[in-house]
Amino acid sequence: MKAHELRSMNRDELEERVRELRQELFNLRFRGTTQQLDNPLRMRIARRDLARTITVLREFDLGLEAGTPGEGS
């Protein structure tokens, strides 16, 4: 999911997305240790999606506006 799609969500939706991604990452790690992971790339994608979602949630907490750094200076 792209960052601009995440920024259109409200706080509750973002928190739910974080919970889902953490659960998915746990399941992927578990399957990875038991050699039942079909697509190892999915673990990287899940980690990045989780980080992106947490970042947008933090921006929401800080009241930052969407945009590129230095824009409007």
N, C-alpha and C positions, 0 to 999 in steps of 0.2 A: 504494500500500500504506500502510496506517495505521501509526502509530508503535507502537501496542500489538501489532500483528501482527509488526513487526520485533523488538520486545523479547522475543518468544517464541522467536526464532531463536538459534542458538549463534554463536560468533565466526566459525567457518569459513563458515557460511551467509551471514552478513553481509558478509564479505569477498568472497565470490563474487557477491553481489548488487551490491556496489560495482563490481566488474569489469564485470558485465553492463550496468549503467547507464552507465558511462563509455563503453563500446563503443557502446551505443545512441545516446548523445548525440553521439559522434563521427560516426556514420552520419547522424544527423539534420542536423547542421551541414553535412556534405558535400553531402547532398541539397538542403539549403536554398540553398547557394551555386550549385548547378546548376539551380535553379528546378524541382526535381522533388519538392518536399515537398507531400504531399497535405493534411496537417493541421498547420499551424504551431503550434497549441496543444499538440501532443504534445511539442515541444521544451521548453516551460515546465514541463509535467508531469514530464518526465524530469529536468530540473534540480532541481525541488523534491523528487522522490523520492530523487535522489542526495544532496542536502543532508540530508534526513531520515535516510537510512540512515547517513551519515557521523556525524551527531549521535548516533544510538543506539549506533553502534560506539564513539564516544568516551565515552559514558556507561558503556558496558560496561567500557572500559579504566580509568575512574576509580572503578569500583565503586559508582556511584550507583544508588539504588533508583528504580524507576518510581513516579511520582506527581507531583502538582502541587507547584510551589514553595511553600514555607511550610506545607506540610501537616505536621501533628504538632508544630508549634511551640508 
